[in-house]
Amino acid sequence: MRETLAPYTAVTRGLLRVCALGACAVAAPLWADAPADQLAARDTASVGPVRDLGVSEVSGYEAGILQMSTGYEEILPASWEGRGLSAAEVLATLPGIQYYKQGGMGSFQTVSVRGIAARSIVICIDGVPLNDATGGAVNLGQIDLNQMEKIEVYKDRVPVRFGGSGIGGAINFVTKDAVHSGGRVLASYGSHNTFEGSAQVTARPSDSTQFSASLSARHSDNDYSFKNRNGTKYNEDDDFWDRRSNSQYTDYSGHFQYRMLHGGDYFSVVSGNIFYAAGGIPGTETNNTKVANFVNENAVLSYRLETPDYFDMLRFETGLSGKFEKTVSSTSYPLDHLGYLNVPFFQYGLAGYKAIPEVSAYMNFSNMELGAHVLGSGEYYGSRGSISDFEIKRLSGTLAGEATWWCLPWLNVGGEGSTLFIHDDIEGEEFVLPNGSNKLDGGKSRDMAWSGMLRLKLGPENSRYGFNASFGRFFREPQLMELYGAYEGLLSNPELKDETAHRFEASAFAMTPSRKTVFRTSYFETHSKNGIYWIISGEIKKPLNVGRALIRGVEAELQSRPVKFFETTLRATVQDPRDNSGHPTYDGKLLPGEPVHSYFAEGHILLPLHLDASFAAEYRTKMYGDRANRIEQPPTPGYNAALGFSPLEKTRLTFAVNNISDETYRNIFTPYPITGREWRFTLTQGL
């Protein structure tokens, strides 16, 4: 029988289930991993950057509960430091977000947001998008959280400062800044010879300058045990325990930031990020590879200049970011049996450069804020490896604006919108495919794409209650590889249309008079069309606009700190993510990887003798791995725990155990085994 959404009764049952999980959290022997004044530290989203060179810090529970919507949330380091969680796993603790992973550290990991697939979500580091020309999802497994100050999550929109292109929201990883003086070092070791190390130093050379730099390294053998089904999925008699091989992963990353206050009250920031990763490609469980590997390199350099306020109401900001990225994967036949015919050595990859200039203006009146943005982008990508040579160039420009008007002390309305212009150019237009050759006629200009959103907020400033509603149209333009298919086996489709979606959200929050407990809830609805799917026929793949979906859901979140030494968070998502393509095989089926119900409960407590502990529990109902709903994954629980010890003010030791119940089964067709129970020991020392 088709599952249907009954929001009110389902949320009630869901919250009862979450409360039960929370009761387990309260009774657990292991608890929080952060001091009480950092447990729920968050900040609300701001329009424009913070120009103050002084220390500006938001801490304490009151900062978190001022959020009027679950559409925007922030995650701070207390949620991941010492816990051994990946970026995807940390993000999935928020309501409305689901994660997917193919293995251990560095493996392919993604998230979906409110039923929208990962490739339609904009992933940024310091506001620079990581989504590349391939059109696929960003691999969150390669993001080192040791470099991050916080994670900004926009579930209801893609802010215009990120380019505005994306129908599933945006996630911005903010690197550690130069605001806070001092520094720290971190060292961690755990299961499967996994270790991490990072060091950060910050300094204030003068009253008008601040500097910060950090280096980080991670490694894991990823040689975990798994049940090998020996190529016979339905016969358990010949199954045996095996160990993952050729799955090692290593990455190195660095970050610096230099902040300067110039004469005339001009303010500028120079920052840079570098990243290098290398590892093996293990293949499927019954077809472990021997020498397949990949190398990924990227670097971003940015400069931002901000003017003083003119007439006490007008401020300008300009910036330029440059990005380099290169990814090459390789395999050797017959040592590796990946299915490539008559190819003794196969190597494929992409290298690209991107420049992003931008200019913004902000105006502040007594009851109104206005913002205007002009963003440009110049991209160049070329082939690497043994595939046919090609070069692809893309020029794009974005015009965007935003406004907020406080009609009354308890009412404000606003909106934002953007338009995108694109022109592509292609060289090396002949690509050899397994069935012959395919020749493109060259790139072309695409029709203008646009997005827009209107929002309304009710509730006085710093009120204990509030209401928020928004409605918007969003888009995602096809990426270069989707349009021109320059890799082997990929057919081009320059006629692809933009993916589009109409999205609605209504949310409310209320807190107790003591401001120690807050409840938030949101209803969201998305109507999407022209979804891009890769249609596979033999060894050939071609992208087509064949996807439509109707997604409705409710999110609920309860956060409470009844006493100074204890805090708990309960979250629930009830959704109905349905395929709406009209195709008889798929129409009405659940979207892949999307459970109808998901719950999360977490408890933190401060203990005597400088100890603190945490316990988290999550639960997802069954979901499917394919559009036809033939590959079923059973309901999945998960439990994580951490124990912390802070003998000195700046010294912290953390012991964490993840996936305590050792859950590894997903569905019978899953070819990529995942890790079971893992442990991690971490030392953090402030300077």
PyMOL commands that set and color helices and strands:
alter all, ss='L'
color gray80, all
select helices_A, chain A and resi 7-27+36-38+61-65+77-79+87-91+118-120+140-142+145-147+160-162+191-193+236-238+263-265+480-484
alter helices_A, ss='H'
color red, helices_A
select strands_A, chain A and resi 72-75+97-101+109-113+122-125+128-129+148-154+170-175+182-190+194-206+209-220+225-228+240-243+249-261+267-280+283-284+287-288+293-306+314-332+345-364+368-385+391-408+411-427+430-433+436-439+445-458+465-476+499-511+517-537+540-563+566-579+597-607+611-620+623-624+632-633+636-648+651-658+678-686
alter strands_A, ss='S'
color yellow, strands_A
deselect
rebuild
show_as cartoon
